[in-house]
Amino acid sequence: MLSYVEVILDNISNNEEALASFENVTVGFFVTCIVDLLRPSVGFAALHLLKAAGFHVEVPASQACCGQPAYNSGNESSAIDIARQVISVFENFDYVVVPSGSCAGMLRKHYPRLFASDFIWLDRARNLASKTYELNEFLVDVARIDNLSSTVSKTCTYHDSCSGLNELGIHKQPRALLTKLEGLELKEMEEADECCGFGGLFCVKYPDISTRIVERKVNNALSTGADMLIGGDLGCLMNIAGYLRRMGSSMKVFHVAEVLAGMINDPSIGEKEEHA
């Protein structure tokens, strides 16, 4: 029996028409720490989508954190060291794609600010920023995907993450992709573009405020009657899923990449895996 990843790669290798379109374009895939450590299926799903679109995708083994925790904590010297490492690893790709609005925003918006007084690294940071995309915007604005082969017979609602929306302007792209899925019904929740209360270190520093915010977000999501909540940032989704589980809700939570790739048969975010 083929493994989960082998099935994905086998399906991609059979899609010869798609592979021919961007076969000479190199994409460096920035995995993100949370995806790598807590939800690798998001990475596999994103790779499936990129390769199915015909891109030559590489996942550099030497990549590290984007430096956002250090940057947000005021530790600028550590953030600069991390940024230099990331730039060195990814600057030679045609594009850099990230399955996270917050991490993509760090590379695209904040790296140039870190090197404002270092003109050599500033030029390299700007070069990286100019070709860094969040996954949804890359699939829509660069790959210009017209159709998706997955069928998802679910009613879903979408949460816009603060970083993706406010820093990168990502709003229409995930919706444009989701509406291409056969069987999927998208129901907009009230205040879909409001914060979920995660905010990285915010939820640690201000847990009571964070809880009130996520409670409002979850109530808005549940009021749609949707089976599933979808988003583009794993931090937000883990925060929302955690609250849903604590209140005993059966609403599923998935990253948009998993839904677009049709990988929703395994436990959703926050659910325990069942072992035989």
N, C-alpha and C positions, 0 to 999 in steps of 0.2 A: 504494500500500500504506500502511495506517495505521501510524503509529509506535507504539512500545511504550506510551507514555503515552496516546496517543489511543485505543488499544484499551481501556485501563483505564477511561478517562472515558466511552467509548461504552457499555461494559457497565454502568457505574454509572447513566448517564442513562436506561437502559432499565428499571431496577429501581424503577418508580414506587411500588409498594406500600411498599417499604422507605423511600424518600425521604420519604414522607408522615408517618412516625411521629415523627421528631424534627426536622422541617424548620425549626422556630423556635428550636432550641437551637444556640447557637454554640460551636464548639470551636476553640480555638487550638492548633495543632499545633506542638510544640517539637521541632525536627528532631534536635538534638544535633550536636556538631561532627564526631564520627567518622562518623555516617551521612552528613552533608553532604559530607565530604571523601573518604571511602573506600568507602562502600557505600550510594549513594543509592537503590538498589532497595528497601532496607528502608523508606525514607520513602515511596516510591511504593506499596509494599504496605500500609503502615499507613493511608495516605490512602484507598486502595481499600476497606479494611475499614470505616473510619469513615464514608465516604460511602455505602457499600452499606447500612450500618445506618440511614441516613437523616439523618445530622447535617450541618449546614452547617459546613464546615471551612474555616478560613483559616490560611495559613502566613505570618505577618508577615515581611516582608523585612528589617525592622530588628532581628530577634532576633539574639542573640549566644551565646557560651558561657555555661553555667550558673554558671561560676566555681569549679567543683570543683577543678581543678588548683591554682589560687591558694590556695583554702581549705585543701586538704590539705598544701600546702607551708608553711603558716603565714603567708601573705601576706594577712592579714585585711582590710587597707585596700583592696587591689585586689578582693578577693572582695565587699566591700560595694559598691564602685562598680559592679561587674558585676551584682550582685543588684538594685540600684536600677534599672538599665536593663531587666533582664528583667521585673521587677515592673511597670514603667511600660508595657511593651509588651503584657503578657498579662493584666493585672488586670481588664479589662473583659469578658473572655469568660465564658460560663457555665461552661465547663470548660477545663482545659488538659490535653492528653494527650501523653505522652512515651514513645517506644519504647525506653526504657532505665530499669531500676530504679535505677541509680546517679544518673542525672541527675534523675529524678523525686524520688528521696530527697533530693537537694540542695535542690530547691525546697520540698519539703514538710516536711522535718525540720530542715534547717540554716539556711534563710533566717530563720526566726523567731529562732534563736539569735544570728545575726549582728546583729540589731537589738534585742537584749534591753534596751539602755539608750536606745534612740531610739523613743519611744512612737508617734510619728506613722508612722514606717516599719514599726514592729513590727505595727501594726494592718493595714497594707497587706500585709505579708509573711504574716501569719496568714490574711488573706482569700485570697491566692493559694494558700497551702498547702491550704486547705480544699477547693479545687476542682481540685487537681492529681492526676492519676492516671497510673500506668504503663499502657501499652496493654492488656495482658492483663486487668488488674483492671477497667479501664474497660469493655471489651467484655462481661465477665461480670457485674460488680456494678452497672453503670449501664445499659448498652445491653441487657443480658440476652439476648444472642444465643442463639437456639434451634437454628439450623442454619447450616451453611456449604455452599456449592455446590461447593467444590473437591473433587477426587478425588486422593488421594496414595497410590499403591500402593507404600508403602515401610515398612520396619521402622525405627523411630526410637527414640532414647533422649534424655532431657531433662536438661540441666544447669541447676541452680538457682544463679543468681548471688548472691553474698553480700549485696549492697546490696538487691536486690529481696526476698530472703527475710528477712533480718534486720531491715531498716529498715521495709519495707512489708508484710511478711507474705505475699508472693506465692508460692504453692506450688500450690494446687489449681486456680487460674484457667487457666493455660496448658494443664494436663492436661485440664481440662474442655472446652476449645476443641478441642484436638487429637483427642480421642476422638470428636468430631462429624464428623471428616473421613472420608469413605468410602474404604476401602482401607488406611487407616493402622493399623499395629500399634505400640503403644507398649510398649517394654520398659524397665523401670527398671534403672538401673545401681546398683551398690553406691556408697554415699557420694555420691549425686547432689547432696546439699546441702552438700558440702564445697567449699572454695575451689579454683579452677583455677590459682592462682598468679599471676594478672594483678595485681589490686589497684592499678591505676593506676600511680602512681610506684613502688610496691613492686617490680615486676618490673625496674625500672631500677636501683633502689638495691641490691637483693638478687637478682641474676640466678641465682646458683647455687641458692638456696632455691626461687626461683620455678620453675626448671626441674624440680627434684625433685617439686614439687607438681603441676605440669601432667603430668608423666610418670605419676604415680599416677592422675590424673583420666582420662587417655587410655587407660591399661590397663583401668580400670574400664569405660569406654565400649566398648572393643573386645571385652571379655569378654561383652557382651550379644549379639554377632553382628548388631547393628543396621547398616543401610546408611547411616544419617544421624544426626548429633548436632544437636540443636536447643537454642536458649537464647534468652533475652530481652535480653541485654546484649552489644552488639557487641564491646566490649573483651575480654570473656571469650572470645567465639567466635573472635576473631582470634588470641588467644593459643593456644587449643586447636587451631585449624586450622593454625597455624604449626608446632606440634610434630608434628601428624599428617603434614604434608607433608614435614617433615625426616626422619621415619622411613619415608617411602614408603608410607603407608597410603592406601587408596582411599576411606576413609570421608568422606562429604560433610558439610559444616557449613553450616547455614542459620539465620538469625534466624527466630523463630517467626512473625513477621508475613509473611515470604516464603512459609512453608509454608502458613499459613492462607489466604493469597490465591492459592495454587496457582502461585506464581512460582518454580519450582525447576528450570526447564529451562536457565537460564543457568548459567555456572560458579558453583560454590559458593564460600563464603568461603575465601580462600587459594589458589584455583585460578587459573591464568592463562587469560585470554581468548584464544581462537583467532581470528586474523585471516586472512581470505582473501587 
